[in-house]
Amino acid sequence: MSLSLYNTLTRRTELFTPLVAGCPTMYVCGPTVYNYVHIGNARGPVVFGVLAALLRRRHGGLRYARNITDVDDKINAAAKELGAPISAITDRYAAAYREDMAALGVAGEFAPDIEPAATEHMPQMIAMIERLIADGHAYAADGHVLFAVGSFEGYGKLSRRDTDEMLAGARVDVAPYKRDPGDFVLWKPSTDDLPGWESPWGRGRPGWHIECSAMAEAHLGETIDIHAGGVDLAFPHHENEVAQSECAHGGKPFARWWMHNGMLNFGGAKMSKSLGNIEKVHDLVRAHPPEALRHALLSAHYRQPLEWSDALVDQSVRTLDRLYGTLRDLADLGDVDVEIPQSIEDALDDDLNTPIALAEIARIAADARKASGDDRARLKSELLGAGLALGLLQQDPAAWFARGASGDDDARIQSLVNERNAAKQSRDFARADTIRKQLADEGILLEDTPQGVRWKRA
């Protein structure tokens, strides 16, 4: 099967072929770095990282950009509250974002190879705005530059909203200097106490939408293969990107595929900072095994909403316990050649169907637990390869089961397990039961396997 992806622009699942053979291009909207991101913000980087790795395998290359928004009114407010330059805020939280994404396995083949920052692309933004003005798609007014939505016949084709719905949904500011209520800001003036850059329209700063258009053009060209982000960005952000980019490029398509991941819900409502119902990645990776968080994010199809909960994370921990337990039981085979099974590739070819891929991993592990002879080595290879495609099961099983514990504690637990084994052999069952209860009270579970008694943390 070849890769098929759902395209928000056409509302169809379509066979993917890159514009340039051997080098597809992808742009994913990144964070606004004024605070730690929540786990909902991580769904896109994790899911589209799986797509990035798949594209690299299939095409031998990929140009993947995920931006950093480091100039924004929220950043300005945070910097003003601290009495510090915006870089003091953005540098700190951009570094934290990279650290948190790496903890979730968004690294290596799953990571972008370009991470453009908005503040490093002011000349490109200004140049794009100048082209839009020259071609009659934008105008300067009262220190602002605005995009004239009426100049672009295709406005609304991505979100498929009518004008009244778009205005209501965007909660636009109907300022007196706008020719049309739907016109949106490309450039706005900065007062002396705000960050600003010199431009033909005075000292100011860019609107949010122009940042992504200019950065995508600078690093990926005028037409890109895939543009991705959360479904909440489809309007107005992505709709406005389409308008300004296609007008700046003489009508050339901006993105051939638009992909949008569904929202994470928490407590029955969309996870968002404005509602206060968020779980920060920075906290979660310290409270739970990061690989379990990654597994949880992949457990539902990326286009569907996902209900986030402690129970979901706990289920992912238990699932990974079983899978790593299987790998531990196969440790006697030593290293094996790792190949990604075709069944996993087929699942990912079907619009990144990660739930089917995870079900296939569970099937391979179940077969491995029952296998004998040469089948054990084959299934170990398939299990590791299946995990590789999703960024899972790449730890040593011993490291997974020893998570959060010191070496001294591991040695103490193993000593108790050995003492219990000796007690059972000498038929001192009361002592064996006492040790089992002591370990259970500490959250240590014992498993009887053909290779002997194993332990793991609950």
C-alpha positions in Angstrom: 0.0 0.0 0.0 1.2 3.6 -0.7 0.7 6.4 1.8 -2.7 8.0 1.8 -3.4 11.1 3.9 -6.6 13.0 4.7 -6.5 16.5 3.2 -8.5 19.1 5.0 -8.5 21.3 1.9 -10.3 18.7 -0.2 -12.1 16.8 2.6 -10.7 13.5 1.0 -8.1 10.9 1.8 -5.6 11.1 -1.1 -2.6 9.2 -2.3 0.5 11.2 -1.3 3.2 12.0 -3.8 5.7 14.8 -3.2 6.1 17.8 -5.5 9.8 17.0 -5.8 10.7 13.3 -5.9 12.9 12.2 -3.1 12.4 15.4 -1.0 8.9 16.1 0.4 8.4 19.2 2.5 6.4 19.7 5.7 5.7 22.6 7.9 4.1 22.2 11.4 3.0 25.1 13.5 5.1 25.2 16.6 4.7 26.8 20.0 4.4 30.4 21.2 7.1 30.4 23.9 5.8 32.3 26.8 5.2 29.4 29.2 5.5 25.6 29.4 3.3 23.9 26.9 0.5 21.5 27.9 0.2 17.9 26.7 -2.4 18.9 24.1 0.3 21.0 22.4 2.5 17.9 22.2 0.0 15.8 20.2 0.9 17.4 16.9 4.7 17.1 17.3 4.4 13.4 18.3 2.0 12.4 15.6 3.5 14.4 12.8 6.9 13.2 14.0 5.7 9.7 13.1 4.8 11.0 9.7 8.2 12.6 9.3 10.0 9.4 10.1 7.7 7.6 7.6 8.4 10.1 4.9 12.1 9.9 5.4 12.0 6.1 5.1 9.9 6.2 2.0 11.6 9.1 0.1 15.1 9.1 1.4 14.8 12.7 2.6 12.5 15.3 4.0 12.7 19.1 4.7 10.6 19.5 7.9 10.2 22.8 9.6 8.5 23.5 12.9 8.6 27.1 13.9 9.0 29.0 17.1 6.8 32.0 17.7 9.0 34.2 19.8 7.2 37.6 19.3 3.6 37.8 20.4 1.4 39.9 22.7 1.3 37.2 25.3 5.1 37.1 25.3 5.2 40.9 25.6 2.8 40.8 28.6 4.9 38.1 30.3 8.1 40.1 29.7 6.6 43.3 31.0 5.3 41.6 34.2 8.9 40.4 34.8 10.5 43.7 33.7 12.7 41.7 31.3 13.4 41.7 27.6 11.3 39.2 25.6 14.3 37.1 24.9 14.5 36.3 28.7 11.1 34.7 28.3 11.4 33.1 24.9 14.9 31.6 25.3 13.8 30.0 28.6 10.6 28.5 27.3 12.0 27.5 23.9 14.7 25.5 25.6 12.1 23.9 27.9 9.9 23.1 24.9 12.8 21.3 23.2 13.7 19.4 26.3 10.1 18.3 26.8 9.6 17.2 23.2 12.9 15.2 23.4 11.6 13.5 26.5 8.5 12.5 24.5 10.7 10.9 21.9 10.4 13.8 19.4 14.0 13.5 18.4 16.1 12.0 15.6 14.0 10.9 12.7 10.9 12.2 14.5 12.2 15.7 14.9 12.2 18.7 12.5 15.5 19.6 10.8 14.6 23.3 10.7 13.3 25.3 13.6 12.9 28.9 12.4 12.2 31.6 14.9 9.9 34.5 14.0 12.3 37.2 15.3 15.0 36.0 12.9 12.8 36.5 9.8 11.7 40.1 10.0 13.2 41.0 6.5 11.3 38.1 4.9 8.0 39.2 6.5 8.5 42.8 5.5 9.3 41.8 2.0 6.2 39.6 1.7 4.0 42.4 3.0 5.5 44.8 0.5 4.6 42.4 -2.3 1.1 42.1 -1.0 0.7 45.9 -1.0 2.2 46.2 -4.5 -0.3 43.7 -5.9 -3.3 45.3 -4.2 -3.9 42.6 -1.6 -2.9 44.7 1.4 -3.0 48.3 2.5 -1.5 50.6 5.1 -3.8 52.4 7.5 -3.1 54.2 10.8 0.3 52.6 11.3 -1.1 49.2 10.5 -0.9 47.0 7.4 -3.9 44.8 6.8 -4.7 42.1 4.3 -7.7 42.8 2.2 -9.7 39.6 2.3 -12.0 40.8 -0.5 -9.0 40.7 -2.9 -8.7 36.9 -2.6 -11.5 35.1 -4.2 -10.6 31.8 -2.5 -10.9 33.2 1.1 -12.6 30.5 3.2 -11.8 27.5 1.0 -9.8 25.7 3.7 -12.3 26.1 6.6 -15.3 26.3 4.3 -17.0 29.0 6.4 -19.1 31.8 5.1 -18.1 35.4 5.8 -20.5 35.9 8.7 -19.4 32.7 10.4 -15.8 33.6 9.9 -16.2 37.0 11.5 -18.1 35.6 14.5 -15.6 32.7 14.9 -12.6 35.0 14.8 -14.0 37.6 17.2 -12.3 40.2 15.0 -11.7 43.7 16.1 -13.7 45.9 13.8 -11.3 48.9 13.9 -12.1 52.1 12.1 -9.0 51.9 9.9 -10.2 48.6 8.4 -11.8 48.7 4.9 -13.6 45.4 5.6 -14.4 43.9 9.1 -12.7 40.7 8.0 -9.3 42.3 7.0 -6.6 41.0 9.3 -3.3 42.5 10.5 0.0 41.9 8.8 1.9 44.6 10.7 1.1 46.7 13.7 2.8 49.6 15.4 4.8 49.2 18.6 4.9 51.8 21.4 8.2 52.5 23.0 7.7 50.0 25.8 7.0 47.1 23.3 9.4 45.2 21.1 9.6 46.6 17.6 11.4 46.6 14.3 11.9 49.3 11.7 9.8 49.0 8.6 8.4 51.1 5.7 5.3 51.6 7.9 7.2 52.7 11.0 8.5 50.9 14.0 6.3 47.8 14.7 5.9 44.1 14.8 4.3 41.4 12.6 0.9 39.9 12.9 0.9 36.2 13.9 -0.3 34.8 10.5 2.4 36.5 8.3 5.1 34.9 10.5 4.4 31.3 9.3 3.9 32.3 5.7 7.2 34.0 5.6 9.1 31.3 7.4 7.6 28.5 5.3 8.5 30.4 2.1 12.1 31.1 3.3 12.9 27.4 4.2 10.5 25.3 2.1 9.6 27.4 -1.0 6.4 28.9 -2.4 4.5 25.6 -2.5 5.0 23.0 0.2 3.7 19.4 0.3 2.2 19.2 3.8 1.2 21.9 6.3 0.0 20.5 9.6 -1.2 21.7 13.0 -4.1 21.5 15.5 -7.6 21.6 14.2 -8.1 24.8 16.2 -5.6 26.5 13.9 -7.6 25.8 10.7 -9.4 29.1 11.2 -8.3 31.8 11.3 -4.6 31.1 11.3 -4.3 28.6 8.4 -7.1 30.2 6.4 -5.1 33.5 6.6 -1.9 31.8 5.7 -3.5 30.4 2.6 -4.8 33.8 1.5 -1.6 35.8 2.1 0.8 33.1 0.7 -1.1 32.5 -2.5 -1.6 36.2 -3.1 2.1 36.8 -2.5 3.1 33.9 -4.9 0.9 34.9 -7.8 -1.8 32.4 -7.1 0.5 29.3 -6.7 -0.9 26.8 -4.2 0.6 27.3 -0.7 0.2 23.7 0.7 -0.9 20.7 -1.3 -2.0 18.8 1.9 -3.5 20.3 5.0 -3.4 18.0 8.0 -5.1 18.8 11.4 -4.9 16.8 14.6 -7.8 16.6 16.9 -7.9 18.3 20.3 -7.1 16.7 23.7 -10.0 16.9 26.1 -9.5 17.0 29.9 -12.4 16.8 32.3 -14.9 16.8 29.4 -13.7 20.0 27.8 -11.0 21.0 25.3 -7.6 21.4 27.1 -6.6 25.0 27.0 -4.8 27.6 29.0 -7.7 29.9 28.9 -9.9 27.3 30.7 -7.2 26.4 33.1 -7.7 22.6 32.5 -4.2 21.8 31.4 -1.5 19.3 32.2 1.9 20.7 31.5 4.3 18.4 29.7 7.1 19.7 31.9 5.3 18.3 34.9 4.0 15.1 33.3 7.4 13.9 32.1 8.6 14.1 35.7 5.6 12.3 37.2 5.2 9.5 34.6 7.4 7.5 32.2 7.7 9.8 29.2 7.3 6.8 26.8 3.9 6.1 28.4 2.8 9.6 27.6 3.9 9.1 24.0 2.0 5.8 23.8 -1.1 7.5 25.2 -0.9 10.3 22.6 -0.7 7.7 19.8 -3.5 5.6 21.2 -6.3 7.4 19.2 -6.4 8.3 15.6 -4.8 11.7 15.2 -7.8 13.3 13.6 -10.1 12.3 16.5 -10.4 14.0 19.9 -8.6 12.2 22.7 -9.8 12.3 26.3 -6.7 12.7 28.5 -6.7 11.2 32.0 -4.5 9.5 34.6 -6.3 6.3 33.7 -5.2 6.7 30.1 -1.6 7.1 31.1 -1.8 4.2 33.6 -3.2 2.0 30.9 -0.2 2.9 28.6 2.2 2.1 31.5 0.6 -1.3 31.9 0.7 -1.9 28.1 4.4 -1.0 28.0 5.1 -3.2 31.0 3.7 -6.2 29.0 5.6 -5.3 25.9 8.9 -4.7 27.7 8.3 -7.9 29.7 8.1 -9.8 26.4 11.3 -8.2 25.2 12.9 -9.2 28.5 11.8 -12.8 28.0 13.5 -12.7 24.6 16.8 -11.3 25.9 18.5 -14.7 25.6 18.4 -14.2 21.8 20.8 -11.3 22.0 20.8 -8.7 19.3 18.7 -9.3 16.2 18.4 -7.5 12.9 15.5 -5.0 13.2 13.0 -4.6 10.4 9.7 -2.7 10.4 6.9 -5.2 9.7 4.8 -4.6 6.6 1.7 -4.7 8.7 2.9 -1.6 10.6 3.8 0.2 7.4 0.3 -0.7 6.1 -1.4 0.8 9.2 0.6 4.0 8.9 -0.1 4.2 5.1 -3.8 4.4 6.1 -3.7 8.0 7.1 -1.4 7.4 10.1 -3.6 4.8 11.7 -1.6 4.5 14.9 -4.3 2.6 16.9 -4.1 -0.2 14.3 -0.3 -0.1 14.5 -0.5 -0.4 18.3 -2.9 -3.3 18.0 -0.5 -4.9 15.6 2.4 -4.5 18.1 0.2 -6.2 20.8 -0.4 -9.1 18.4 3.3 -9.5 17.6 4.1 -9.5 21.3 1.4 -12.1 22.0 2.7 -14.4 19.3 6.3 -13.9 20.6 5.2 -15.1 24.1 3.9 -18.4 22.6 6.7 -18.9 20.1 9.6 -21.3 20.1 12.7 -21.9 17.9 13.5 -19.6 15.1 10.1 -17.9 15.4 11.2 -16.2 18.6 14.1 -14.3 16.8 11.8 -13.3 14.0 9.1 -12.0 16.3 11.7 -10.1 18.4 12.9 -8.4 15.2 9.3 -7.5 14.3 8.4 -6.2 17.8 11.5 -4.0 17.9 10.9 -2.8 14.3 7.2 -2.1 15.0 8.2 0.0 18.1 10.9 1.8 16.0 8.3 3.1 13.6 6.3 4.7 16.4 9.2 5.7 18.6 8.5 3.0 21.2 10.3 0.0 22.8 13.8 1.3 22.1 14.9 1.2 25.8 16.6 -1.8 27.4 13.9 -3.6 29.3 15.9 -3.4 32.5 16.0 0.4 32.2 12.2 0.5 31.7 11.5 -1.6 34.7 14.0 0.2 36.9 12.5 3.6 36.1 12.6 6.1 38.9 14.7 3.8 41.1 18.3 3.9 42.3 20.7 1.0 41.7 20.9 0.4 45.4 17.1 0.0 45.6 17.1 -2.4 42.7 19.8 -4.5 44.5 17.7 -4.5 47.7 14.6 -5.6 45.9 16.4 -8.4 44.1 17.9 -9.5 47.4 14.4 -9.8 48.8 13.2 -11.7 45.7 16.2 -14.1 46.1 15.4 -14.5 49.8 11.8 -15.3 49.0 12.9 -17.9 46.4 15.2 -19.6 49.0 12.3 -19.5 51.5 10.0 -21.3 49.1 12.6 -23.9 48.3 13.1 -24.6 52.0 9.2 -24.7 52.4 9.2 -21.7 54.7 6.0 -20.4 53.0 5.2 -18.0 55.8 8.4 -16.1 55.2 7.9 -16.2 51.4 4.4 -14.7 51.9 5.7 -12.0 54.2 8.3 -11.0 51.6 5.7 -10.9 48.8 3.4 -8.7 51.0 6.3 -6.4 51.8 7.2 -6.0 48.2 3.5 -5.5 47.2 3.2 -2.8 49.8 6.2 -1.0 48.1 4.5 -1.3 44.7 6.6 -4.2 43.6 4.8 -7.0 41.7 6.3 -10.5 41.2 5.8 -12.5 38.1 6.4 -16.2 37.7 7.9 -16.9 34.3 9.6 -19.9 32.7 12.9 -18.1 33.3 12.2 -17.7 37.0 10.6 -15.0 39.2 10.7 -11.4 37.8 9.8 -8.2 39.5 8.5 -4.9 38.3 7.1 -1.7 39.7 3.4 -1.3 39.6 
